[in-house]
Amino acid sequence: MSRLRRLQDSTEADRAWMSEVKAVFGERDAGMARFHGRATGDPGSRLRELYDRYVKAREAYEAR
């Protein structure tokens, strides 16, 4: 897989995760929830699923 494709996957996963963060924490508090590490969700939750997907995609992009 190309580096560009990994970047696109990471960006897409980030957007999906942050969309759910906004739904859970509200538009106003979403950024702070992410910054303070509260936006990971409980095991088995949709938020956790999207967070894990984002982390996996980010790590794949950062790997060389």
C-alpha positions in Angstrom: 0.0 0.0 0.0 1.3 3.4 -0.9 2.2 6.0 1.7 -0.4 8.3 0.2 -3.1 5.7 0.6 -2.0 5.2 4.2 -2.3 8.9 4.8 -5.8 8.9 3.3 -6.8 6.0 5.5 -5.5 7.7 8.6 -7.2 11.0 7.7 -10.5 9.2 7.1 -10.3 7.2 10.3 -9.5 10.5 12.2 -12.6 12.2 10.8 -14.8 9.2 11.6 -13.5 9.1 15.2 -13.8 12.8 15.7 -17.3 12.8 14.4 -18.2 10.2 17.1 -16.3 12.2 19.7 -18.4 15.2 18.8 -21.6 13.1 19.1 -20.6 11.8 22.6 -19.0 15.0 24.1 -20.7 17.7 22.1 -19.1 20.1 19.6 -17.8 22.4 22.3 -16.0 19.8 24.4 -14.8 17.4 21.7 -11.4 18.9 21.2 -10.6 19.0 24.9 -11.8 15.4 25.3 -9.3 14.4 22.6 -6.5 16.4 24.0 -7.0 15.1 27.5 -7.3 11.5 26.4 -10.9 11.0 27.4 -12.1 10.4 23.8 -11.1 6.7 23.6 -14.4 5.3 24.7 -15.2 2.2 26.8 -14.3 -1.3 25.5 -17.0 -2.5 23.1 -18.3 1.0 22.4 -18.6 2.6 19.0 -16.2 5.3 20.2 -13.6 2.7 21.1 -14.0 0.9 17.8 -13.4 4.1 15.9 -10.5 5.2 18.2 -8.8 1.8 17.7 -9.3 2.1 13.9 -7.7 5.6 14.0 -4.7 4.4 16.0 -4.1 1.5 13.7 -4.3 3.7 10.6 -2.1 6.3 12.1 0.5 3.7 13.1 0.4 2.2 9.6 1.0 5.7 8.1 3.9 6.5 10.5 5.6 3.2 9.8 8.1 3.4 7.0 
